[in-house]
């Protein structure tokens, strides 16, 4: 369902997302911290890479980055935009990545559509594929003091998470929180945003 929804919106979404990253210095700061932690640690997977803009950013920052996305249409756009990078169709629930092979994982708003009961399995895959000491940067819509709630995302329904709950699920999977970022909604944004920096214990 999520893959089909993004397939249908792929071209439009790629246009929308092209410059959205540049609008938030706080998001850029979170990504810069992640890059500093994973530099030289091995391959970095951009999971839920969409059109591949952040995968290219990681590459330009000197990382050995590649992208994975559930949507074949998104991967087609990513490959066309960045022919020098590797992009694969795949699910975060069952990654075609060897055990303990990654230095880092970027999961930037790529779990927002995941039903809450499936999130522990995603974190388990992160732990399985990360080398010891590997890092994860996870971005999400934050609940702003409310319980976990679903909302009408432009592509398909998505979730707003309390960061404490996400951090607890990550901890149960063997990922230790190093830090977090909250930011208020920017122009044309509805909800508060959150990010977690995690490390495999």
N, C-alpha and C positions, 0 to 999 in steps of 0.2 A: 504494500500500500504506500509506504513512504517513498520507495524507489519510483513507483509509477507517478506519484504526485510531483516529484522533482524532475522526472523525465519530461513531464508535460510543461513544466515551468522553466526548463533549463536555460534557454536563451535569455528569457526575461530576467531570471535570477542572476545570471552571469553579468548582465549589464548593470543591475542594481548593486551587486557586490563589488564591482570593479574598484571603486574609490572609498567604500564605506570604512575600510580599515584605517585610512588616513585621518578620519574625523575624530579619533579619540586618543589623546596622548596617554591616558591611563592604560588603555588596551595595548598600546605600543610599548609601554613600560613593562607590562606583564610579559609580553613576548620577548623583550630584550633580556629580562631576568631568566626566562626559560633558555634562551639561546646561550647565555653565559654558563648555565649549569650543564648543558649537554654538549658544548663544544668539545670535539675530540673524543667523545664517549662512544661513537659508533653511529650506525644508521638511525635516522629519525623518521618516524612514520607520521604523516599528516592524515589522520583518520577522519573521514567525512570531509574530504578535501574540496568537494564541490568543483568549481572551475579552475582550481589549482593556484590561485593567487598567493595564498600563504605558503604553499609548498615552494613556490618560486622565491618568496621572501626568505624562507629558511635557507634555500640554496645560495641566494645572494649574500646571506650572512655567513657563508662558509661551511654550512652543514651538508652532510650526505643525506639529502631528504628525498622522500618519495611519497606519493599520495594514494590513498585508497578511498573509494566511495561506492555506496550502494547503487547509485544511479548510473546506468550505462551512458545516458545522454550527457551527464556532467563529465564523465571520464573522457568522452569524445571531445568535448570542448576543451578540457584541460590539456589533452594531448595535442590538439591543434594550436592552442595558445603557447604551450611550452614543450616543443618537440624534443628538447634535450633532457627532459625529466621523465622518470618512470611513474606511470599511473596505472592502477589496477582496479577492476571492479571487485568488490568484496564486502563482506559484512563484519562489523566489529564484534558480532556475537560468535564468529568462527573465523578468525583471521588465518590466512594462508601464509603465516610467518613462523619461522622456527622458534623454538623455546629459547629464551634468554639471549636473543640476538639484537635487540634494539637498545640504543643509548637513550632514546627519548620518544615520547608520543605527544603529539599535539591533537587535542580533541576539542576544537573550538566551535562551540554550538552544534556539535555533531551528535550529542546524545539527547537533544531537547525533545525529540519526538518519541523517545524510548519509553514504553510503559514502565512504571516504577518497579514492578516485580522482575523486570528483565535487566535492570541496571546492575545488580550484583554480578551477573554473568559477564557483562561488558568489562567491569573492573577486574574480574578473574582473568579475562583474556589479556588485559593490559599487564597484569602481574606475570602471566605466563610468558609473554613475548619480551618483556623488559629484562635486560641484564641486571645483575645486582648493582644497586646504586643508581639505576636509570630513573629518569624523571618524566612526569606527566604535567602538561598544562591543560586544564579543562576550563572552558568558558560556558556560561549558561545564563538563562534568565533567572534572576534572583527573586525570592518571594516577598521581600520587603516586610518581614515580620509576620506574614500570613503563612498558614500551612501549605504544603504541597498542593498545587492547583493546576488545572488544565485550562488552556485558553485557545482562542481562535487565531492561530498563526496563519499568515497569508498563504502558506503552501498546504499544510496539514496540521491538525491539532498538536500543540506542544505543551510542555510543562514548565512551571516556575518552581524552583527548588529553594528551600532553606539551605544555605551552604553547610550548616552544621550537620544536616542529614546526609548530604552527599559526602562530606568528609568522613562521617562515621561508616558509610558503606565502603568507601575506599579503604579505610583503616582495616575493616573486616577482611578485605582482600589482600592485605599486606602492603598497603601504600600509606606512607606517613605524610601528613600535611607539613609543608615547610612555610607556607604563607597563603594569604588570600587578599583579594582586591574586591572592593565594592565601588560601583559608580552610579550616579544618578542617570536617568534617561537623557540622552542627547536630543538634538532637534529631530523631530519626526520619529522618536522612539517612545514606546508606551511604558516600558517597565525598567526597573532597576536591573543592572547587570552585575554578575559576579564571576570571579575566576579563582581557581585553586591550583597551587603549585604543589605537586606531590612527588615523593621519592619512594622507590621500591626498597623496602626494609632489608 
